[in-house]
Amino acid sequence: MHYNIPEHLKGLTAHQILASRKQYGYNQMGGVHKSSGLELLIGILKEPMLILLFVVSIIYVLTGDYGEAAFMFLAIIAVSAISFYQDNRSKKALEALEKLNEPLSVVIRDSKMVQIPTHEIAVGDLCITEEGKMINADGRIVHSNDFSVNEASLTGESLSVFKSSDTTDNKVYSGTIVVSGLAIFEVEKIGDETRIGKIGTSIAGIKEEISPLQLQIRKFVKVMAVTGVIIFLMVCIFNYYHTRDLVESLLNGLTLAMSVLPEEIPVAFTTFMALGAWKLMREGVIIKRSAIVETLGSTTVICTDKTGTITENRMELKCLYDYASGETFSVDGFDDDRLKTLISYAMWSSEPVPFDPMEKTLHRVYEQTRQPDLRKGYRLFYEYPLEGTPPMMTHLFENADKKRIIAAKGAPEAIIAVSRLSEDAKTKIRNVVEAFGQEGYRVLGVARSDFEGNAFPEKQQEFEFGFVGLVAFYDPPKKGINEVFRHIYEAGIKVKVITGDNTGTTRSIAALAGIRNTEATVEGKKIIGYTEAELMQVAEEKVLFTRMFPEAKLAVVNALKKREEVVAMLGDGVNDGPALKAAHVGVAMGDKGTEIAKAAASLVITNDDLGKLVTGIAAGRRIYSNIKKAIRYIISIHIPIILTVSLPLFLGWVFPQIFTPVHVIFLELVMGPTCSIVYENEPMERNTMQLPPRIMTDTFLNWSELVMSIVQGVAITAGVLFAYQLTVRNGGDEEKTRAMVFSTLIFANILLSLVNRSFFYSMFESFRNKNPLFLIINGMTLGLLFAMLYFSPLSVFFKITGLSLPELTVAALIAAVSVLWFEFYKLIKRIRLRQEEPWSRS
């Protein structure tokens, strides 16, 4: 890092930095509160299940049941530790991502150059920026060398703008890219006060979408929590009326409340999303909000940019149209002498030190085809920056002999408008431009001028230009992009291309990339003129949205959302920010995406590979399918726990307290890993990506699914209570009865976890989906059950006794009958659905 810095530029002193920071703060967007480790822990300890465990533990301590109290405290520690680990891991990952994304900046302080984190830039600092760097604050240029900047992230225009301390526009803006040269600028605005910051502030006002599944689960858990409170009060009152024992009544009520509260559901949801986000991160897809993984799987429409997303963002010079000869030349004929003027003036109209891909290409072609190379003999002494609608730019070069070259390039319409051309000539050129556009080419017009003296016109359009020709570039579609879109269409997802490019080029590239119905197009200027109803209709019908600007992009996304589509928006510029934020899933490009786009997005593709989005959608669908399995498992297994705790009490059976809190919490600890870790690891069922997306307004369990899960739970309850009565009638005491009931429920739990791996395919077919966690967790559960039955200290603690082999067999058979009937239901379902529609299944 070495620059020749003018001696008069001293920069801020340490005292001035402190004063500036006190007045203006740090160079960062409006602060988002970050939870500390203590806040995470407090949040976990507020969970209803942990509060119940605390209450039960305290009651056990007060009644002298120290063993049960110790078990409860261990359960509290275990549940809290797992939750804290998961939450803290997410927090650390996000903090690491922020640090990774923060660039360093070079500033002059106390006459010395230093590198500092960008957030430490202060108002008044002298910042040094050079070719290829992003500008990280707004400021005024005080010194520059051949400096030009690409402000496309703010303006949408891809051509660079020349600036210096002497130009009318001598300002630089945060979020823009330096194309050539070097500049030192004095910082005038930082953070939210910058232009990019103000866009960021407007983005902050757009409501961030909550996952549809998240909303539905919240409602379900609230209903169950209220139900738990009601049942708790009923049991307490009922038990106290019969026993007049307050402590026993509280314990019975709390036991039932623990069995009703489905705390595994939010834990499972959090775990599924966190692990899903972690797995996607390994694939190159960074999830900033873990809940967005599920929404990604529900995507119904993908809105994508063209350049750099569908295409490679690599500008190849494909064709040249020479106006003088009226000929069009392909890549093989660029060394033709008739192209000498066109190639030369196309190069001279570019920056002397090119950064833009098209300008680099023009310099390279000039070097390969034109001799002698005149570039070293000429210097750029005057420049008109990119401006106008449509835009153009003009460069003035001069050599030691005062011989001048005046070259301009820009949008063909702009160059045609300023050139001396007849109407017939203009029509002919426009036809060539249209033909190039149909080939998917990016076209620029080139012109030349002769001007004596130094009284240059105020505007470049006032020069007398002679039209030289057209240069056509090709940005080819990415390799394999057709396969990506084939998978997207197979998944029942619609695709919209939203770009600032013209219609002809966009249609050609989209067709080559495999986009369907490319004739359905509309331009951004029409979007704003539509009524809400018309816009909703257009957003649904059209596929290519061209010449788009930020307000139009946002309008299209909102219109699609009003049609109840789940929208994924792909973008990389600052002007994509509002649409990225408003979409259900905002997707930013990691390589070329601006910081504001990444901040607005909920997902970042690190290598700009659109195929990773398909990976994310598949992951989202797998997670949604698996979390449904987990929730249906939770509902089905909770019902026998609830009824086994309550029915003996309400019906006045001989052993009313067949389960105590220690039994219920043991079952909860068994169910927790099964529903959250084991089911999360379940592979995606085949044909999942050939099914249409689920409807956003659908509940995570429809009525038939909920009823079937309840039926499964009632069937298990019938089996468990049958084991209860069978043991009592055979003369079993309370400990024997409890052991039979407990063992039957554990066996049923294991079988249910296997049966619910699929609600379409058989349990045996599901074994083909390798998931070793089923074997591990279920093996551990059986090991713990046998330890409780046959290891005396545990048997005494859980108040059960060992079972003989015939008794264990009976318990296993009862469990099998109460669970495996569902396999016959699935068989009938497969036969019916395969006859109706081969791909149909739930």
N, C-alpha and C positions, 0 to 999 in steps of 0.2 A: 504494500500500500504506500505509493509515493506519488505525490503531485507537486507541480511547481505552483505554489500558492503565492499570490501577490502579497508583498510585505505589509500593506496597509490593512489587510484582513486579519484581525486579532481574535475575534470571537468573544464569547462571554467569559467573565471571570467566575470563580467559584461563588463569590458573594452574589453576583448578578443572577447566576443559575438558581440559587436558593430563593431570591426575590421573585424571579419569574415563575418558579414552580408554586410559590405561595399564592401568587395572583391568578395563574392560569391552570395549575394542576398538571397532571401527567398526560402524555400523548396516547390516550386510549379511549375507546368508546365508553358510553355511559355504563357505570359499574353494575355488573351482575353479581348478586350475592353468592359467595361460595361457602358451602357448609363446611364447618370445621369438624374434626373428628369427634369432639364432644357433642356438637349439634346432631351428628349422625347417630351417636349412641343414644342421646335423649329421645330422638325420633323413634328409634327402635323400641326403647323401653315404654313408649306410649302405646304400643300395639295392644289391642284388647286381650289377646291370648296371654301375653306376658303379665298384664295386670291381673288376670284371673289366677295365673300361677303364683304371683306374689301373695294374693289374698289367701289362697289355699295353703301356701307355705307358712304364712303367719298363723293361720288357724291351727295347723299341725304343731307349730312351736308352742302355742298357747295351751294346747291340750296334752303336750308332752310326747307326741308321736314324732320323735326326733329323726327316726329313720325315714319316714315318709317326707318329713320336711327337708331332709338332706337330699333326697331323690328329686324333689321339686326344685330345689335351688340348683342342682346339677342340670336339670332340664332347662331352667332359665338361662344358665350360663351357655349351654349348648346352642339353644335357639338364638340367643343374642349374638354369640360369637359368629355363627354362620351368617346371620343377617348383616352384622357389622363388616365382616370380611367382604361380602358381595358389594355392599354400598361403598365401602372405602376403595375397593378395587376400581369401581366405575369412576369415582372421584379422582383417583390418581391417574387413571388413563386419560381423562379429559384435561387434567392439568398438564400432563406430559405432552398431549397434542397441542395445547396452546403454546407451550414453550418451543415445540418443534416448529410451529408455524411462524413464530415471531422472528423477523429478520434483524440483523445488526445494521446500524447506520454509522456513517463517518461524519464527524463534526469537527469544527475548529474551536478549540477552547484554550484561552491563555496562549494564543499563537502556536498551539500544537494540535496535530491531528490525533483524534482518539476515536476508537470504535465503541459504541454504546448500544444497549438494547433500544429498539425503536420507541418503546413507551417512555424512555427517559429524555427524549427530545423536548427541549424547552422553547417557548416563544423567545425570539431573539437569537437563537443558535444560528451559526453558519453551517449549513449542511452541504456536503459534497456528494454529488451524484454523477454517474457516468453511464455509458452505453450498457444496456441490458439490465440496469437496476430499476427497482420500483421506487418512486418518490413517496416518502412517508409522512409528509406534512405539507401544508399550503405555504407558499412563500413568494418572495420577489427575488428575481435573478440579480446578483450583484457582479458576477463575473462568469464568462462562458467561452468555450471554444467549439465552434461547429456544432452547436447544441440543438438537437431536435427531440421532440417528445411525441409519443403516441397517446392520444387522449381518448382512444376508442372506448375505454372502460367508462368514461363519462359521457361522451358524445355519440358513440356508436360508429364513428368514422374511423376506418382502418389506416388511412394515410397519415404520415407524421407531420408535425407542425414545427417549423423553425422558430426559435425564440432566442433572445439575448436581452441584456440589460437596456439596449437601445431601441428595441422594437416596441410598438404600441402595446402589445400584449406581452409583458415581461413576467407574467405570473406562472407559477407551477403549482400543480395540485396533487394532493395525496391520492395514491391508487393508480396514477398514470405511469407509463413505462418510458424510460429514456431510450431513444432509437439510435442516436449518434452523439459523439462528442462528450463534453464534460461541462458541468455547471456548478457554481456555488450560489446557494440561495439563502436569504435571510428568512427564517421561519416567522410567519405572521399569525398562523392559526394552527391549532393542534386539536386532536381528539374530536369531540362532537361538533366543534366549530368549523371544521374543514368542510369542503363541499361534499366529500365522500361521507363525512360524519353526519351531515345533515340528511343525506339519503338514508344513512343507517338509522337515524332518529325516526325518520318517517316509516322505515321498515318496522321499527320497534312498536309502532302503533298498530300494526296489523296483528290480529289475534293468532296465536300459535295453535295449530290444530292438535287436539288431544285424540289419541288413538280411539277409534270406535269401540274396539274390544275393551279398552281400558274403561270407558264410560259404562259399558254394559256390566262389566265385572264389579265396578264400584256399586252400582245399583243392586246387583244380586247380593253382594256381601252385606250391604246395609240392611236389606230385607231379612237376611239370615241373622244378622246381629240383633235386630229388633225382636225377631222370633225367639232368639236365645234369652233375651231379657224377660220376655213374657213367660216362657217356660220355666226360667229360673224362679220367678216369683210364684208361679203356680205350684212348683214342687216344694218350695220352702214353706208355703202356707199349708199345703196338703200334708206334708210330713210333720210340721209342727203341730197341726191339729190332732194328729194321731199319737204323737210321741211326747209332745211338750219339751223336746230336746232341741234347743236353738242351734247348738254347734252341729249336731247331726243333720239338722234340717238345712243349714247353710252348706255343709259339705255335699249333701245330696243335690241341692240346687246348683252348686258350682260345678259338680261333676257333669250334670246334664247340660249346663251352659257351655262347658268346655267341649262336650260332644257335638253340640249344635253349631258352635261358631266355626265357619269354614275358613280359618285363617290360612290354610294351605293354599287357597286360591290366589290371594294377592302375592303370597310368597312364591308360588309356582309361576305366576305371571312375571314377576320381577326376575326370577332365575332364568326363565325361558328367554326373556328379552336380553338380559345381560350376557348369557352364554351365546345366544345367537349373534349379538353384536361382536363379541370377542372372536367367534369363528369367522364372521365376515371380515373382520379386520385383518385376519391372516390371509384372506383372499384378495386384499387390496381395496376393501370397501370399508371406510371409516364411518361408523354410526355415531352421531353426536348425541342423539337421544334414543336410548335403547328401545323405548316403546314404539319407535317408528318402524321397527323390523316387522311387526305384525301388519301395520298399515301398508307397508311395501308389498306384502303378499296379497293385499286386497286391491292393488292398483288396477284400474280399469282403462285409464288413458295415460299414455306417455307423451309429453310435449318435449320435443328435442330441438336443439339448435342444429345447424348444418355444419358450419366450419369448425373443424377440430373435434366434432362429436361423431358425425357421420363420415366426414372426410379426414384426411391425414394432416390437414393444415400445412401442406407442402406444395408450394406454387411452382409448377413446371411450365416453362414457356412452350406452348404447343403450336401456335400459329401466329403469323405476322401478315397484316394486310398493308401493302405499300400503295399509297394513294396515287403516287406519280405514275406507276406502271399499271395500276388497277389489278395487280396480281395478289393472290393469297399464297403464302409459302408455309410449308410444314416444317417440322423440326429438322428434317434432313437437308433442307435447302437454305439454312440461315447464313451460309457463307456466300450467298449470291451477291454480286456487286450492287445489284439494284436495291439491296436492303441496307447499304452502308449508311445512308442518311437516317432511316428509321431507327436502326439499332443505336446509332450514336446519340440521337436526340432523346430516345427513351432512357438511355443511360444518364445523359446530362441532366435530365429532369428528376433524377433520383438523388438521394443524399450522397455526398462524397464518401462517407463511411457508412455503408448501408447496414441496417438492422432488420428492416422489413423483408420477409422472404421473397417478395416479388422484386424488390430493388436489388437484393443480393443476386438473384437470377439474371437480371438485366446487366449488372456489372460483369458477371461471369461470361455471359454470351458475348458482350462487347470485347472482353479480353481474348476470347477464343477466336473471334471472327474479324476483328478490326486491327489493322496494323498501318502506321505506327500507333502505339498507345499514347494518347495526348493528355491523359488525366493528370500526370505530374506537372505538366506545363501550365495548367489552368487552376485558378482558385475561385471558389464561390465568394462573390463580393456583395451580392444582394439576393434576397429571396422573398418571395411572396408565399406565405404559409397556406396550407390547405384550408380553403374556405369556399363558401358559396353553396347553393342548392340547385343542382347537384355540384359536388365539390371539384376543385382543381387546384394545382399548385404550379408555381413558376420559379425557375432558378436562372440566375445570371452569373456566368463565369467570364473570366478575363485572364489573358496571359500577359507576359512581360511586354509584348508589343502592342498592348491595348486592344488586341483582337478579341471580340466578344462572341459568346455563344449564349443565346437566350432560348431555353427549352421549357416546355410546359407539358404536363400530363394530368389526367383526371378522368372522371366519368365521361364516357363517349358523348353524352348529351351536352355536357359542359364544354368540351373541346369543339364540338360541332358548332355550338352557339357562338363562340368567339372567333371562329375561323372564316376566312373569305371563301365562301362556297356558294355555288348556285343551288337552287332548290332540287334540281335533278341529282346533283352530286350528294347533297344531304340525304336524299331518299336512298341512293345507292349505298352510302355508308351505313345508314340505319338498317338496311337489309342485311348487310354483312354482320353488323352487331347482333341482329336477331338470330342469324344463322349460327354465329358463335355461341350465343346464349343457349340455343337448343342443344348444342353439344355439351353444355355444362361448363363452358369456359367463363372465366372472370376477365372482362374486357376493359382496357384502358385506351383512351385516345391520346395521341402525341401530336404536339404542334411546335412550330418554331417562329421566331420573330427577329427582326433586325431593328435596332434602336440606337440612334446616335445621341450623344450627350448624356447628362446625368439628371435631367429633370424627369425622373421616372414617374409614370402615372400613379395616382393614388391607389387605384385598383388594377389588378393584373388583367382583368377583362377588358381594360382600355387599350392594351397593346393591339397592334395589328398582327394577327397570327396567320400563318399559312399551315394548313392541315398537312401532316406528314403521314399518318397512318394509324393503325390499330395494333396493339399487342394483346394476345389472348393467352391467359394462363389457365392451367388445369390443376384443380385440387382434387385428386382422385379419392373415391370412397375407400375407407379402410378395408384391409383384407379381412374377409370373414364376416363383413357387416351384413351380407345377405342372410347368412345363417342365423345371426343374432335376431334380425327382424322376423325370420321364419319362426323362431322359437317364441317370439313375442306374440305374433299373430296366432300361433297354435294355442297359446295360453288364453286366447280370447280377449287380448288387450288391444285397444285401438292406439294408433300412432298419429300424432300431429307434428309437423315440422314448423317451427316458429323461428324465422330468421330475418335479418336485415337485408339479405341479398335479394336480387331481382327474381321475378317469377320464372323466366326462362331457364336461368342457371339452376335454380332450386329444383324445378321440375325434372330437369335432366339428371341431376345428381341423385335425387330421390328415387327416380325410376331405376337407375343403376344399382342403388343400394337395396332395392327390394321393397320400397314403400308402395303400398297399393293405392289406387284411385288418385293418382297425381294430377288428374285434370281438375279436381275440386280445389280451386285456389281463391284466395282473397288477399287484398293488400291492406296494410295497417291504416292508411288514411280513410278507408271505408269503415273500418271497425268502429272508430269513434263516433261515426254518424248514425249508427244503428240504435234502435230502441232496445230495451232490455230483452223483450221477447224475441226480436229479430236476431240479436246477438246470441242468445241461447240456441236458436235454430242454426245460425251460421257456424257457431262453435262445434255443434254436433255434426253438421254435414261436411264442412270443409276439412281438407287434410293439410294443404300447404298454406301457411300464413306468411306472406312475404312483405318486405319493406316495413318490418315491424319496429316499433319503438316502445319504451318502457310502459307507457300508459296502455297501449294496445295489448301488450303481452299480459299485463295484469288483468285487463278486461276479459280476455279470452279464458284465462285460468279461473276467474271468478264465475264466468258464465258456465263453464263445464262443471264447477262445483255446485252451482244452482240446479244443474240437471242431475245431481246426486251421483256424479262420477267421482271416483277416487283418483286424484290427479298427481302424477309424478312429473315435475318440471326440471329439465336439465338446462343449466346455463353456466356461464363463466365470467360475465362482465358485471360491472356495477349496475348497469341499467337492467340487468336481469334480477337484481336483488329483491324488489317488491314482489315479483311473480314467484320467485323461489320461496320467499317467506309465506306467501299466501297459499301455495300449493300444499296438499296433504303431505307430500314428500318432495322436498327441495333437494335436488342433486347437483352438486358443484364438481367441476373438474379439478383434480388435484394439481396437475402439472401447469396448466395455463390459466386456471381460475384465479380471479382477483380475491383479495382478502375479504372484501365486503360480500362477495358471492359465497365464499366459504362460511362466513359468519351467518349469512341468511339461511343457508342450506341446512338440512338436517342430516345429510349424507354426503360424503366426499369420495369420489372414485380416484384413487391415488395415481393411476397411470392413464386416465382419460379413456379407458377401454369400456365402451358401451356394453360389451358382453358381460361385464361385472354386474350391471344392473339386472340382467336376467338371472345371474347367480343370486343376487339379493332377493328378487321376486320369488325364486324357488325356495330360498331359505325362509322367507316370510310365510309362504304357503305351508311349508313343512311345520313351522312353528305353530301356525294357527291350527293345523290339523292335530298336532300333538297336544297343544294346550286344551283343545276340546276333549281329547281322550283323557287327559289328566283330570279335567273338571268333571267329566262324567264318571270317572273312577271315584273321585272325591265324594260326589253326591251319592253314588251307589253304596260306598262303604260307610258313609256317615249315617245313613238311615238305620242299618242294624245296630250301630253303636248307640244312637239316640234311643231306639226302641228297646234295646236290651237293658239300658239304664233305667228307662221310665216305666215300661209295661209291668215288670214284676212289682214295682212300687205301687202303681195305680190299681193293679188287679189284685193286690193283696196276696201275692204268691209267697211261698214259704221262706224264700231267701230274697227279700226285697232289695238288698244292697249287693247285688251280684258283682257289680263293678264299682270300684272306688276311684278317686282321682288318679292314683298311681297307675291303675290299669288303663284308664282313658289316655293319660299322657304318654304311656308306652305305645299305645296304638297310634296316637298322633305322631310320635317320633318315627314310627315305622312307615306311616303313610307319607310323611313329609318328603323323605328322599325318593320314595317311589314315584310320587306325582311330579316332583320338581326336577330331579336329576335324571331318573331312569327314562321317563317319557320324553324329556328334552333331548335325550341322546338317540331317540328312535329315528331311523332313517326315513326318508320320504317314500311314501307308497308309490308304486308305479302308476303311471298315467296322471299323476297329480298336475303336471304342467300341460296336460291336454284338456283340462277342465276349464270352464269359464270362471272368471273371478266371482267370489261371493258378492252378493248385493250388500252395499254398505249399511242399509237400514235393517238388515237381518240381525236378529239377536244371536249371540254366540251359541245358544242352544234353542232350536225351535221347539214347538210344543211336543211334537212326536218324539224328538230326541230326549227331552226332559222326562216325558212319561216313561220312556223305555228305561232310562237310568233309574227312575223311581221303582219301576217294576223289578229291575235287577236287585235293588236294595231291599225291597220287600221280600223277594224270594230268599235272599241270604238271611234276612231276619227270621223268616219261617223256619229255615234250617237250624239257625242258632237256638231259637226258642224250643224247637223240637228236641234238640240235644239236651237242653235244660230239663224239659219234662221227662224225657227218657231216663236221664240220670237219676232224677228225684224218685221216679217210680221204681227204679231198680235199687232203691235204698241208699243212694249217694248222699253224703253230707254236704255242707256248704262248700267246703274246699274242693271236694271231688266235682261237684256241679260247676263250680267256677272254673276249674281246670278244663272240663269238657266244653263249656261254653266258650272260654277263651281260646282253646286250641281250634275249635271249629271255625271261629271267626278269623283266626290267623290263617288257617288253610284256605278259607274262602277268599281272604284278602289277596293271597298269592295267586290263586287261580283267576280272580277277577282282573288282576294286573296283566295277566297273560291274555285273557280273552279280549280285553279292551284295547289291545294293540291295534286292532282293526275292527271296524264295525261293518266290514264288507267281506274281507278275506278270512279264511279259517285261521284258528289259532296255530295250527300246524304249518300252514303256509307262511304265517308271520315269523316262524322260526328262521326262515331264509334271510330275513332282515337281521343282520348281525348286530346285536346289542348286548355285549357282555355284562353290562350293568344290571340287567334283569337277573342273570345268574348270581352275580355278586350280592346284590341287595336282598333278593329272596333267599339266597343261601344263608346270609347273615341273620335274616329274620327267623328262619327255621332253627339256626344254631342257638339264638337267644331263647326261642320257645323251649327247646329241649333243656337248655341250662336252667330255665325257670322251673321246669317240671321235675328235673332230676338232680339239681344241685341244691342241697338242703337250705343253705342260707337264703338263696333267692326264692325258693318255694315258700319259706316262712315269711319273707318280706312281702311277697305278692299274695300270700294267703291262699295258695293252691297246693295240690298234692300230685304226685306222679301218676301217670296213666299207664295201664297195661297195653300190650301190643294190640289186643282186640279192641280196646277202648279208643286207642289212637286211630285204628283202621275205621271204626265207626264214625269218628269225628271227621276223618278225611273223606269218607264216602258221602256223609251228609253235606259237606262243603261242596263236593263235586257235583252232586245232584242239584244243589241250590244255585250253582254258577254255570255249569256246562250246558244247561238247556239253551243258553243263548247261542251256542254254536249251531243248533238246528234252525233257530230263527235266521241266522246269517245265511245258512245254506238256502233256505227258501227265498230270501231276499236276493241272493246271487242269481238263482234260477230265473226269477221274475224279471229283474232289471236287465239281465243279459239278453233276454228275449226281446225286451222293449228297445233298449239302447245299449250297445256294447260298452260304451265308455262310462255309463252312469254308475255311480256309487256315492255313498256319503262319507 
